[in-house]
Amino acid sequence: MNPLDSILDWDELVSALRDELQEKGGLIRLLNQQTEALYRRDHTENERLEDQIRNQIRLATQCRQRRDLILRQTAVEMDLPDDPATNEILARFPEYVQPLLEALFLEVDRLSGRLEERLRQNQLLKERFLVEIAPAT
């Protein structure tokens, strides 16, 4: 048995990554709903979704922070220098779990990119929507 198998609880990292994916996926779903509400010019629905989106962003942020904490703790357990690259940490895990961890990290990165784009898109739609419904002065 590899000594790292007993020292490192990679299940905890897998769980944190899955939780992060789930919360970010939920945020994408809410942003999609908001896009539809904005196109319908449904101000009430948009306000309701804004509250849900803020809460979902908090949850996703907490998941990311938990993942980062697990990575820092793992780096300490591995006697790595401060702030090592993620792939440096992953390389120290047992070979049989590395592909799973790499795939989860790639998916988190991909979803994060989609989130940034959707947030930017919805912000532009909100600005346009609010300008169109603002009373003329």
C-alpha positions in Angstrom: 0.0 0.0 0.0 1.3 3.4 -0.9 1.9 5.5 2.2 0.0 8.4 0.7 -3.2 6.2 0.6 -3.3 6.2 4.4 -2.1 9.8 4.9 -4.2 11.6 2.4 -8.0 11.5 2.3 -8.5 12.1 -1.4 -12.2 11.3 -0.9 -12.5 14.7 0.8 -11.1 16.5 -2.1 -13.3 14.6 -4.6 -16.4 15.4 -2.4 -15.4 19.1 -2.3 -15.0 19.2 -6.1 -18.3 17.5 -6.7 -20.0 19.9 -4.3 -18.5 22.9 -6.1 -19.7 21.5 -9.5 -23.2 21.0 -8.1 -23.4 24.5 -6.8 -21.9 26.1 -9.9 -24.3 24.0 -12.0 -27.2 25.4 -9.9 -25.9 28.9 -10.5 -25.9 28.3 -14.3 -29.5 27.1 -14.1 -30.5 30.3 -12.2 -28.6 32.5 -14.7 -30.4 30.8 -17.6 -33.7 31.5 -15.9 -32.7 35.1 -15.4 -31.8 35.4 -19.1 -35.3 34.3 -20.0 -36.9 36.6 -17.5 -34.8 39.5 -18.8 -35.9 38.8 -22.4 -39.5 38.7 -21.2 -38.9 42.0 -19.4 -40.3 40.4 -16.2 -39.0 42.7 -13.5 -40.6 40.9 -10.6 -39.1 37.5 -11.7 -35.7 39.1 -12.2 -35.7 40.5 -8.7 -36.7 37.1 -7.3 -33.9 35.5 -9.3 -31.4 38.1 -8.2 -31.9 37.0 -4.6 -31.5 33.4 -5.4 -28.5 34.1 -7.6 -26.8 36.0 -4.7 -27.4 33.1 -2.4 -26.2 30.6 -4.9 -23.0 32.6 -5.5 -22.4 32.5 -1.7 -22.8 28.7 -1.7 -20.5 28.2 -4.7 -17.9 30.5 -3.1 -18.1 28.5 0.1 -17.5 25.3 -1.9 -14.5 26.8 -3.6 -13.1 28.0 -0.3 -13.5 24.5 1.2 -11.7 23.0 -1.8 -8.9 25.6 -1.5 -8.6 24.8 2.2 -8.4 21.1 1.5 -5.7 21.7 -1.0 -3.7 23.9 1.4 -4.0 21.3 4.1 -3.0 18.5 1.7 0.1 20.5 0.6 1.1 20.9 4.3 0.6 17.1 4.8 2.8 16.5 1.8 5.5 18.9 3.0 5.2 21.0 -0.1 6.3 24.7 -0.1 3.7 27.4 0.4 1.1 27.8 -2.3 2.1 25.0 -4.7 0.4 24.6 -8.1 -2.6 22.3 -8.1 -1.0 19.9 -10.5 2.0 19.6 -8.2 -0.4 18.4 -5.4 -2.3 16.1 -7.7 0.9 14.4 -8.8 1.4 13.3 -5.3 -1.9 11.4 -5.1 -2.0 7.7 -5.9 -1.9 7.2 -9.7 -5.3 5.5 -9.7 -7.1 8.6 -8.4 -5.2 11.2 -10.4 -7.4 11.0 -13.6 -10.6 11.5 -11.5 -9.1 14.5 -9.8 -7.8 16.0 -13.0 -11.2 15.5 -14.7 -13.0 17.2 -11.8 -10.6 20.1 -11.8 -11.0 20.6 -15.6 -14.8 20.5 -15.3 -14.7 23.1 -12.4 -12.5 25.3 -14.6 -14.8 24.9 -17.6 -17.9 25.6 -15.6 -16.2 28.6 -14.0 -15.6 30.0 -17.5 -19.2 29.5 -18.5 -20.3 31.2 -15.3 -18.2 34.3 -15.9 -19.5 34.5 -19.5 -23.1 34.1 -18.4 -22.7 36.6 -15.5 -21.3 39.1 -18.0 -24.1 38.5 -20.5 -26.8 38.8 -17.9 -25.2 42.1 -16.6 -25.4 43.5 -20.1 -29.0 42.4 -20.5 -29.9 43.9 -17.2 -28.3 47.2 -18.1 -30.3 47.2 -21.4 -33.5 46.1 -19.7 -33.2 48.8 -17.0 -32.5 51.5 -19.6 -35.6 50.5 -21.6 -38.0 50.5 -18.7 -36.6 53.6 -17.1 -39.0 56.6 -17.3 -37.9 59.4 -19.6 -37.0 62.6 -17.8 
